[in-house]
Amino acid sequence: ASFTPQGHTADGLAPKSAQGLSELTPPASPLSPLSPVSVVSSSGRPKKDLLDLMLSEKDPKTGLRLSDENIRYQLVTFLIAGHETTSALLSFTLVMIAKHPEVERRVLAEV
């Protein structure tokens, strides 16, 4: 069986060793966060995630696929960009809350 980066088989099921005693668990739906595919097209066919696309699709002009090295660079870029964006937003949010005591009180009351 082939496995996705999430450790699931191509049909979206975790291998039996990962399922433990839950062999009676129904298969993951296409919208399940446990499924290797998280989006379904209007035709009902699963759409691939970004990694699947980078691994399988060809450039329409050249017919070439991305090299493994290029895919690694792309994934590191997405990881760093996602981390940087999240940390910058969190820092900005905390500074803005600290500058507005009335908002800070409402936030503290809510959490």
N, CA, C and O atoms as CSV, one atom per row, in Angstrom:
chain,resi,resn,atom,element,x,y,z
A,1,ALA,N,N,0.839,-1.186,0.000
A,1,ALA,CA,C,0.000,0.000,0.000
A,1,ALA,C,C,0.879,1.242,0.000
A,1,ALA,O,O,1.947,1.264,0.611
A,2,SER,N,N,0.413,2.277,-0.695
A,2,SER,CA,C,1.146,3.542,-0.672
A,2,SER,C,C,0.595,4.425,0.429
A,2,SER,O,O,-0.597,4.385,0.733
A,3,PHE,N,N,1.468,5.222,1.023
A,3,PHE,CA,C,1.071,6.070,2.143
A,3,PHE,C,C,1.284,7.527,1.798
A,3,PHE,O,O,2.225,7.873,1.085
A,4,THR,N,N,0.415,8.378,2.302
A,4,THR,CA,C,0.542,9.810,2.134
A,4,THR,C,C,1.472,10.343,3.211
A,4,THR,O,O,1.829,9.605,4.130
A,5,PRO,N,N,1.880,11.626,3.120
A,5,PRO,CA,C,2.724,12.193,4.173
A,5,PRO,C,C,2.054,12.161,5.548
A,5,PRO,O,O,2.740,12.186,6.570
A,6,GLN,N,N,0.723,12.106,5.580
A,6,GLN,CA,C,0.022,12.057,6.856
A,6,GLN,C,C,0.001,10.638,7.433
A,6,GLN,O,O,-0.512,10.435,8.534
A,7,GLY,N,N,0.549,9.653,6.710
A,7,GLY,CA,C,0.597,8.284,7.206
A,7,GLY,C,C,-0.644,7.481,6.875
A,7,GLY,O,O,-0.856,6.409,7.440
A,8,HIS,N,N,-1.469,7.984,5.966
A,8,HIS,CA,C,-2.670,7.273,5.568
A,8,HIS,C,C,-2.415,6.542,4.257
A,8,HIS,O,O,-1.521,6.909,3.493
A,9,THR,N,N,-3.199,5.517,4.007
A,9,THR,CA,C,-3.103,4.828,2.734
A,9,THR,C,C,-3.770,5.685,1.675
A,9,THR,O,O,-4.474,6.643,1.996
A,10,ALA,N,N,-3.552,5.345,0.425
A,10,ALA,CA,C,-4.086,6.139,-0.680
A,10,ALA,C,C,-5.608,6.255,-0.630
A,10,ALA,O,O,-6.167,7.218,-1.153
A,11,ASP,N,N,-6.283,5.291,-0.011
A,11,ASP,CA,C,-7.747,5.371,0.072
A,11,ASP,C,C,-8.216,6.193,1.267
A,11,ASP,O,O,-9.416,6.265,1.528
A,12,GLY,N,N,-7.286,6.817,2.002
A,12,GLY,CA,C,-7.663,7.719,3.082
A,12,GLY,C,C,-7.733,7.069,4.452
A,12,GLY,O,O,-8.057,7.746,5.428
A,13,LEU,N,N,-7.442,5.791,4.557
A,13,LEU,CA,C,-7.524,5.106,5.845
A,13,LEU,C,C,-6.156,5.022,6.493
A,13,LEU,O,O,-5.144,4.842,5.817
A,14,ALA,N,N,-6.138,5.154,7.794
A,14,ALA,CA,C,-4.896,4.956,8.521
A,14,ALA,C,C,-4.569,3.465,8.504
A,14,ALA,O,O,-5.485,2.643,8.527
A,15,PRO,N,N,-3.292,3.095,8.464
A,15,PRO,CA,C,-2.960,1.670,8.515
A,15,PRO,C,C,-3.452,1.051,9.815
A,15,PRO,O,O,-3.617,1.744,10.819
A,16,LYS,N,N,-3.686,-0.270,9.791
A,16,LYS,CA,C,-4.254,-0.928,10.974
A,16,LYS,C,C,-3.445,-0.664,12.228
A,16,LYS,O,O,-4.014,-0.537,13.312
A,17,SER,N,N,-2.113,-0.580,12.101
A,17,SER,CA,C,-1.305,-0.338,13.296
A,17,SER,C,C,-1.658,1.010,13.920
A,17,SER,O,O,-1.566,1.163,15.138
A,18,ALA,N,N,-2.062,1.994,13.106
A,18,ALA,CA,C,-2.429,3.309,13.628
A,18,ALA,C,C,-3.870,3.322,14.128
A,18,ALA,O,O,-4.240,4.174,14.936
A,19,GLN,N,N,-4.682,2.383,13.650
A,19,GLN,CA,C,-6.079,2.358,14.060
A,19,GLN,C,C,-6.265,1.705,15.419
A,19,GLN,O,O,-7.278,1.927,16.082
A,20,GLY,N,N,-5.291,0.900,15.841
A,20,GLY,CA,C,-5.411,0.225,17.130
A,20,GLY,C,C,-6.642,-0.667,17.158
A,20,GLY,O,O,-6.814,-1.525,16.292
A,21,LEU,N,N,-7.490,-0.465,18.144
A,21,LEU,CA,C,-8.694,-1.284,18.285
A,21,LEU,C,C,-9.878,-0.710,17.540
A,21,LEU,O,O,-10.996,-1.200,17.700
A,22,SER,N,N,-9.670,0.304,16.739
A,22,SER,CA,C,-10.804,0.947,16.081
A,22,SER,C,C,-11.015,0.447,14.655
A,22,SER,O,O,-11.358,1.233,13.772
A,23,GLU,N,N,-10.814,-0.856,14.418
A,23,GLU,CA,C,-11.030,-1.396,13.083
A,23,GLU,C,C,-12.471,-1.213,12.623
A,23,GLU,O,O,-12.748,-1.248,11.424
A,24,LEU,N,N,-13.387,-1.019,13.563
A,24,LEU,CA,C,-14.792,-0.856,13.207
A,24,LEU,C,C,-15.125,0.591,12.855
A,24,LEU,O,O,-16.266,0.894,12.506
A,25,THR,N,N,-14.146,1.483,12.941
A,25,THR,CA,C,-14.366,2.879,12.600
A,25,THR,C,C,-14.622,2.998,11.106
A,25,THR,O,O,-13.883,2.423,10.307
A,26,PRO,N,N,-15.665,3.741,10.713
A,26,PRO,CA,C,-15.948,3.879,9.278
A,26,PRO,C,C,-14.834,4.647,8.578
A,26,PRO,O,O,-14.092,5.390,9.220
A,27,PRO,N,N,-14.715,4.470,7.265
A,27,PRO,CA,C,-13.688,5.203,6.527
A,27,PRO,C,C,-13.874,6.705,6.675
A,27,PRO,O,O,-14.991,7.193,6.845
A,28,ALA,N,N,-12.763,7.431,6.607
A,28,ALA,CA,C,-12.829,8.888,6.705
A,28,ALA,C,C,-13.550,9.459,5.502
A,28,ALA,O,O,-13.344,9.000,4.378
A,29,SER,N,N,-14.390,10.452,5.723
A,29,SER,CA,C,-15.074,11.111,4.607
A,29,SER,C,C,-14.094,12.040,3.915
A,29,SER,O,O,-13.073,12.396,4.503
A,30,PRO,N,N,-14.377,12.450,2.665
A,30,PRO,CA,C,-13.465,13.352,1.962
A,30,PRO,C,C,-13.251,14.675,2.693
A,30,PRO,O,O,-12.243,15.342,2.459
A,31,LEU,N,N,-14.173,15.071,3.571
A,31,LEU,CA,C,-14.019,16.333,4.281
A,31,LEU,C,C,-13.423,16.158,5.671
A,31,LEU,O,O,-13.246,17.138,6.395
A,32,SER,N,N,-13.113,14.931,6.050
A,32,SER,CA,C,-12.556,14.662,7.369
A,32,SER,C,C,-11.145,15.209,7.466
A,32,SER,O,O,-10.378,15.107,6.509
A,33,PRO,N,N,-10.781,15.802,8.633
A,33,PRO,CA,C,-9.403,16.268,8.777
A,33,PRO,C,C,-8.400,15.120,8.781
A,33,PRO,O,O,-7.201,15.353,8.628
A,34,LEU,N,N,-8.869,13.882,8.953
A,34,LEU,CA,C,-7.970,12.730,8.934
A,34,LEU,C,C,-7.721,12.231,7.529
A,34,LEU,O,O,-6.840,11.397,7.315
A,35,SER,N,N,-8.481,12.725,6.570
A,35,SER,CA,C,-8.348,12.295,5.192
A,35,SER,C,C,-7.178,13.011,4.538
A,35,SER,O,O,-6.948,14.187,4.821
A,36,PRO,N,N,-6.420,12.323,3.657
A,36,PRO,CA,C,-5.327,12.995,2.982
A,36,PRO,C,C,-5.821,14.042,1.991
A,36,PRO,O,O,-5.044,14.888,1.549
A,37,VAL,N,N,-7.096,13.995,1.641
A,37,VAL,CA,C,-7.695,14.959,0.731
A,37,VAL,C,C,-8.761,15.700,1.508
A,37,VAL,O,O,-9.646,15.071,2.088
A,38,SER,N,N,-8.700,17.025,1.533
A,38,SER,CA,C,-9.620,17.767,2.376
A,38,SER,C,C,-10.651,18.568,1.603
A,38,SER,O,O,-11.511,19.199,2.218
A,39,VAL,N,N,-10.597,18.566,0.278
A,39,VAL,CA,C,-11.532,19.347,-0.506
A,39,VAL,C,C,-12.107,18.462,-1.598
A,39,VAL,O,O,-11.396,17.650,-2.191
A,40,VAL,N,N,-13.402,18.624,-1.861
A,40,VAL,CA,C,-14.068,17.851,-2.900
A,40,VAL,C,C,-14.550,18.819,-3.967
A,40,VAL,O,O,-15.118,19.864,-3.648
A,41,SER,N,N,-14.328,18.478,-5.232
A,41,SER,CA,C,-14.754,19.340,-6.326
A,41,SER,C,C,-16.260,19.246,-6.515
A,41,SER,O,O,-16.916,18.406,-5.898
A,42,SER,N,N,-16.808,20.101,-7.365
A,42,SER,CA,C,-18.253,20.093,-7.617
A,42,SER,C,C,-18.706,18.785,-8.244
A,42,SER,O,O,-19.873,18.414,-8.122
A,43,SER,N,N,-17.795,18.074,-8.918
A,43,SER,CA,C,-18.143,16.786,-9.514
A,43,SER,C,C,-18.109,15.652,-8.489
A,43,SER,O,O,-18.461,14.517,-8.812
A,44,GLY,N,N,-17.683,15.953,-7.244
A,44,GLY,CA,C,-17.615,14.933,-6.207
A,44,GLY,C,C,-16.271,14.238,-6.138
A,44,GLY,O,O,-16.044,13.430,-5.238
A,45,ARG,N,N,-15.365,14.537,-7.077
A,45,ARG,CA,C,-14.036,13.927,-7.055
A,45,ARG,C,C,-13.141,14.689,-6.087
A,45,ARG,O,O,-13.222,15.915,-6.011
A,46,PRO,N,N,-12.291,13.984,-5.347
A,46,PRO,CA,C,-11.394,14.672,-4.405
A,46,PRO,C,C,-10.385,15.531,-5.148
A,46,PRO,O,O,-9.880,15.154,-6.205
A,47,LYS,N,N,-10.100,16.700,-4.571
A,47,LYS,CA,C,-9.012,17.534,-5.079
A,47,LYS,C,C,-7.769,17.199,-4.267
A,47,LYS,O,O,-7.862,16.844,-3.091
A,48,LYS,N,N,-6.620,17.311,-4.894
A,48,LYS,CA,C,-5.369,16.998,-4.207
A,48,LYS,C,C,-4.913,18.183,-3.362
A,48,LYS,O,O,-5.244,19.331,-3.657
A,49,ASP,N,N,-4.148,17.892,-2.304
A,49,ASP,CA,C,-3.563,18.979,-1.522
A,49,ASP,C,C,-2.300,19.474,-2.238
A,49,ASP,O,O,-1.892,18.914,-3.256
A,50,LEU,N,N,-1.697,20.518,-1.697
A,50,LEU,CA,C,-0.570,21.169,-2.357
A,50,LEU,C,C,0.618,20.225,-2.561
A,50,LEU,O,O,1.234,20.228,-3.626
A,51,LEU,N,N,0.939,19.425,-1.559
A,51,LEU,CA,C,2.057,18.496,-1.699
A,51,LEU,C,C,1.779,17.478,-2.796
A,51,LEU,O,O,2.660,17.188,-3.606
A,52,ASP,N,N,0.563,16.930,-2.834
A,52,ASP,CA,C,0.217,15.982,-3.899
A,52,ASP,C,C,0.403,16.618,-5.273
A,52,ASP,O,O,0.928,15.991,-6.193
A,53,LEU,N,N,-0.035,17.873,-5.403
A,53,LEU,CA,C,0.108,18.559,-6.684
A,53,LEU,C,C,1.572,18.748,-7.058
A,53,LEU,O,O,1.949,18.535,-8.210
A,54,MET,N,N,2.397,19.143,-6.100
A,54,MET,CA,C,3.814,19.337,-6.401
A,54,MET,C,C,4.489,18.019,-6.783
A,54,MET,O,O,5.395,17.999,-7.617
A,55,LEU,N,N,4.049,16.932,-6.177
A,55,LEU,CA,C,4.657,15.634,-6.467
A,55,LEU,C,C,4.192,15.037,-7.787
A,55,LEU,O,O,4.944,14.306,-8.433
A,56,SER,N,N,2.965,15.338,-8.195
A,56,SER,CA,C,2.402,14.603,-9.327
A,56,SER,C,C,2.194,15.403,-10.607
A,56,SER,O,O,2.239,14.829,-11.695
A,57,GLU,N,N,1.972,16.694,-10.511
A,57,GLU,CA,C,1.614,17.458,-11.703
A,57,GLU,C,C,2.840,17.889,-12.500
A,57,GLU,O,O,3.944,18.021,-11.970
A,58,LYS,N,N,2.605,18.102,-13.791
A,58,LYS,CA,C,3.667,18.542,-14.702
A,58,LYS,C,C,3.392,19.973,-15.138
A,58,LYS,O,O,2.244,20.413,-15.195
A,59,ASP,N,N,4.465,20.689,-15.444
A,59,ASP,CA,C,4.330,22.031,-15.995
A,59,ASP,C,C,3.655,21.912,-17.363
A,59,ASP,O,O,4.103,21.130,-18.201
A,60,PRO,N,N,2.578,22.678,-17.602
A,60,PRO,CA,C,1.860,22.528,-18.866
A,60,PRO,C,C,2.699,22.920,-20.091
A,60,PRO,O,O,2.449,22.420,-21.188
A,61,LYS,N,N,3.677,23.793,-19.922
A,61,LYS,CA,C,4.491,24.225,-21.064
A,61,LYS,C,C,5.657,23.284,-21.335
A,61,LYS,O,O,5.942,22.956,-22.486
A,62,THR,N,N,6.339,22.845,-20.257
A,62,THR,CA,C,7.548,22.037,-20.450
A,62,THR,C,C,7.303,20.544,-20.285
A,62,THR,O,O,8.072,19.727,-20.792
A,63,GLY,N,N,6.227,20.180,-19.574
A,63,GLY,CA,C,5.971,18.773,-19.313
A,63,GLY,C,C,6.824,18.201,-18.201
A,63,GLY,O,O,6.791,16.996,-17.950
A,64,LEU,N,N,7.592,19.054,-17.528
A,64,LEU,CA,C,8.486,18.593,-16.461
A,64,LEU,C,C,7.804,18.687,-15.099
A,64,LEU,O,O,6.947,19.539,-14.866
A,65,ARG,N,N,8.213,17.781,-14.206
A,65,ARG,CA,C,7.757,17.819,-12.811
A,65,ARG,C,C,8.783,18.575,-11.982
A,65,ARG,O,O,9.926,18.752,-12.403
A,66,LEU,N,N,8.363,19.022,-10.791
A,66,LEU,CA,C,9.303,19.659,-9.870
A,66,LEU,C,C,10.290,18.615,-9.349
A,66,LEU,O,O,9.927,17.462,-9.117
A,67,SER,N,N,11.525,19.031,-9.173
A,67,SER,CA,C,12.525,18.121,-8.606
A,67,SER,C,C,12.252,17.965,-7.111
A,67,SER,O,O,11.584,18.807,-6.509
A,68,ASP,N,N,12.764,16.897,-6.514
A,68,ASP,CA,C,12.617,16.697,-5.070
A,68,ASP,C,C,13.228,17.863,-4.301
A,68,ASP,O,O,12.683,18.304,-3.289
A,69,GLU,N,N,14.365,18.358,-4.790
A,69,GLU,CA,C,15.024,19.476,-4.121
A,69,GLU,C,C,14.134,20.725,-4.154
A,69,GLU,O,O,14.007,21.422,-3.147
A,70,ASN,N,N,13.525,21.006,-5.295
A,70,ASN,CA,C,12.646,22.162,-5.417
A,70,ASN,C,C,11.440,22.019,-4.491
A,70,ASN,O,O,11.037,22.987,-3.846
A,71,ILE,N,N,10.867,20.825,-4.422
A,71,ILE,CA,C,9.714,20.590,-3.544
A,71,ILE,C,C,10.113,20.833,-2.090
A,71,ILE,O,O,9.360,21.449,-1.335
A,72,ARG,N,N,11.296,20.352,-1.692
A,72,ARG,CA,C,11.768,20.609,-0.323
A,72,ARG,C,C,11.870,22.107,-0.054
A,72,ARG,O,O,11.428,22.582,0.992
A,73,TYR,N,N,12.453,22.855,-0.995
A,73,TYR,CA,C,12.568,24.305,-0.829
A,73,TYR,C,C,11.189,24.957,-0.714
A,73,TYR,O,O,10.984,25.840,0.119
A,74,GLN,N,N,10.253,24.523,-1.545
A,74,GLN,CA,C,8.896,25.085,-1.505
A,74,GLN,C,C,8.240,24.818,-0.152
A,74,GLN,O,O,7.621,25.715,0.421
A,75,LEU,N,N,8.370,23.600,0.361
A,75,LEU,CA,C,7.750,23.255,1.640
A,75,LEU,C,C,8.364,24.040,2.794
A,75,LEU,O,O,7.651,24.476,3.698
A,76,VAL,N,N,9.672,24.219,2.770
A,76,VAL,CA,C,10.324,25.026,3.813
A,76,VAL,C,C,9.818,26.464,3.730
A,76,VAL,O,O,9.552,27.088,4.757
A,77,THR,N,N,9.682,26.992,2.511
A,77,THR,CA,C,9.164,28.349,2.331
A,77,THR,C,C,7.760,28.470,2.913
A,77,THR,O,O,7.481,29.425,3.639
A,78,PHE,N,N,6.871,27.525,2.613
A,78,PHE,CA,C,5.506,27.571,3.147
A,78,PHE,C,C,5.512,27.470,4.667
A,78,PHE,O,O,4.755,28.167,5.343
A,79,LEU,N,N,6.358,26.610,5.197
A,79,LEU,CA,C,6.437,26.444,6.649
A,79,LEU,C,C,6.903,27.727,7.319
A,79,LEU,O,O,6.292,28.185,8.285
A,80,ILE,N,N,7.978,28.305,6.812
A,80,ILE,CA,C,8.516,29.540,7.395
A,80,ILE,C,C,7.537,30.691,7.213
A,80,ILE,O,O,7.311,31.460,8.148
A,81,ALA,N,N,6.954,30.821,6.028
A,81,ALA,CA,C,6.006,31.909,5.778
A,81,ALA,C,C,4.789,31.787,6.689
A,81,ALA,O,O,4.313,32.792,7.218
A,82,GLY,N,N,4.284,30.584,6.876
A,82,GLY,CA,C,3.140,30.386,7.766
A,82,GLY,C,C,3.485,30.714,9.203
A,82,GLY,O,O,2.683,31.324,9.911
A,83,HIS,N,N,4.661,30.319,9.640
A,83,HIS,CA,C,5.102,30.601,11.006
A,83,HIS,C,C,5.298,32.099,11.193
A,83,HIS,O,O,4.850,32.670,12.188
A,84,GLU,N,N,5.962,32.730,10.244
A,84,GLU,CA,C,6.247,34.168,10.336
A,84,GLU,C,C,4.949,34.980,10.343
A,84,GLU,O,O,4.804,35.913,11.133
A,85,THR,N,N,4.026,34.635,9.483
A,85,THR,CA,C,2.755,35.357,9.412
A,85,THR,C,C,1.992,35.233,10.723
A,85,THR,O,O,1.479,36.223,11.242
A,86,THR,N,N,1.918,34.022,11.255
A,86,THR,CA,C,1.196,33.788,12.498
A,86,THR,C,C,1.844,34.522,13.661
A,86,THR,O,O,1.152,35.148,14.464
A,87,SER,N,N,3.171,34.449,13.757
A,87,SER,CA,C,3.840,35.113,14.881
A,87,SER,C,C,3.720,36.628,14.777
A,87,SER,O,O,3.554,37.300,15.795
A,88,ALA,N,N,3.802,37.176,13.573
A,88,ALA,CA,C,3.666,38.628,13.406
A,88,ALA,C,C,2.252,39.079,13.779
A,88,ALA,O,O,2.079,40.092,14.456
A,89,LEU,N,N,1.251,38.330,13.338
A,89,LEU,CA,C,-0.131,38.680,13.658
A,89,LEU,C,C,-0.380,38.603,15.160
A,89,LEU,O,O,-1.029,39.485,15.724
A,90,LEU,N,N,0.123,37.567,15.807
A,90,LEU,CA,C,-0.063,37.420,17.245
A,90,LEU,C,C,0.629,38.561,17.997
A,90,LEU,O,O,0.059,39.119,18.935
A,91,SER,N,N,1.839,38.905,17.595
A,91,SER,CA,C,2.559,40.013,18.241
A,91,SER,C,C,1.803,41.323,18.074
A,91,SER,O,O,1.629,42.071,19.036
A,92,PHE,N,N,1.356,41.602,16.863
A,92,PHE,CA,C,0.610,42.835,16.591
A,92,PHE,C,C,-0.670,42.878,17.410
A,92,PHE,O,O,-1.010,43.914,17.982
A,93,THR,N,N,-1.382,41.757,17.470
A,93,THR,CA,C,-2.638,41.689,18.224
A,93,THR,C,C,-2.398,41.974,19.700
A,93,THR,O,O,-3.142,42.743,20.309
A,94,LEU,N,N,-1.373,41.368,20.280
A,94,LEU,CA,C,-1.095,41.573,21.704
A,94,LEU,C,C,-0.694,43.017,22.002
A,94,LEU,O,O,-1.088,43.570,23.028
A,95,VAL,N,N,0.082,43.625,21.114
A,95,VAL,CA,C,0.457,45.032,21.304
A,95,VAL,C,C,-0.777,45.917,21.242
A,95,VAL,O,O,-0.938,46.817,22.066
A,96,MET,N,N,-1.640,45.671,20.280
A,96,MET,CA,C,-2.847,46.496,20.147
A,96,MET,C,C,-3.774,46.317,21.351
A,96,MET,O,O,-4.363,47.288,21.827
A,97,ILE,N,N,-3.905,45.099,21.842
A,97,ILE,CA,C,-4.730,44.866,23.042
A,97,ILE,C,C,-4.126,45.600,24.234
A,97,ILE,O,O,-4.856,46.208,25.018
A,98,ALA,N,N,-2.807,45.552,24.380
A,98,ALA,CA,C,-2.149,46.226,25.506
A,98,ALA,C,C,-2.319,47.742,25.446
A,98,ALA,O,O,-2.323,48.400,26.487
A,99,LYS,N,N,-2.459,48.301,24.258
A,99,LYS,CA,C,-2.632,49.748,24.104
A,99,LYS,C,C,-4.058,50.209,24.383
A,99,LYS,O,O,-4.307,51.408,24.510
A,100,HIS,N,N,-4.987,49.277,24.479
A,100,HIS,CA,C,-6.397,49.616,24.678
A,100,HIS,C,C,-6.936,48.847,25.889
A,100,HIS,O,O,-7.431,47.730,25.740
A,101,PRO,N,N,-6.843,49.435,27.083
A,101,PRO,CA,C,-7.236,48.744,28.315
A,101,PRO,C,C,-8.691,48.251,28.307
A,101,PRO,O,O,-8.986,47.200,28.877
A,102,GLU,N,N,-9.592,48.990,27.674
A,102,GLU,CA,C,-10.990,48.541,27.647
A,102,GLU,C,C,-11.138,47.252,26.831
A,102,GLU,O,O,-11.940,46.384,27.174
A,103,VAL,N,N,-10.367,47.137,25.762
A,103,VAL,CA,C,-10.378,45.900,24.958
A,103,VAL,C,C,-9.721,44.775,25.751
A,103,VAL,O,O,-10.193,43.639,25.727
A,104,GLU,N,N,-8.641,45.086,26.448
A,104,GLU,CA,C,-7.952,44.080,27.260
A,104,GLU,C,C,-8.897,43.494,28.311
A,104,GLU,O,O,-8.914,42.282,28.525
A,105,ARG,N,N,-9.681,44.351,28.966
A,105,ARG,CA,C,-10.637,43.856,29.974
A,105,ARG,C,C,-11.657,42.915,29.326
A,105,ARG,O,O,-11.995,41.877,29.895
A,106,ARG,N,N,-12.144,43.279,28.141
A,106,ARG,CA,C,-13.133,42.420,27.463
A,106,ARG,C,C,-12.521,41.092,27.051
A,106,ARG,O,O,-13.164,40.048,27.152
A,107,VAL,N,N,-11.276,41.132,26.587
A,107,VAL,CA,C,-10.586,39.884,26.198
A,107,VAL,C,C,-10.388,38.999,27.423
A,107,VAL,O,O,-10.662,37.799,27.372
A,108,LEU,N,N,-9.916,39.580,28.519
A,108,LEU,CA,C,-9.693,38.798,29.738
A,108,LEU,C,C,-11.006,38.227,30.285
A,108,LEU,O,O,-11.028,37.119,30.822
A,109,ALA,N,N,-12.078,38.973,30.150
A,109,ALA,CA,C,-13.382,38.484,30.623
A,109,ALA,C,C,-13.859,37.302,29.773
A,109,ALA,O,O,-14.533,36.397,30.264
A,110,GLU,N,N,-13.499,37.333,28.509
A,110,GLU,CA,C,-13.952,36.274,27.604
A,110,GLU,C,C,-13.146,34.993,27.752
A,110,GLU,O,O,-13.696,33.902,27.599
A,111,VAL,N,N,-11.866,35.100,28.043
A,111,VAL,CA,C,-11.034,33.904,28.179
A,111,VAL,C,C,-10.927,33.579,29.641
A,111,VAL,O,O,-10.271,32.605,30.011
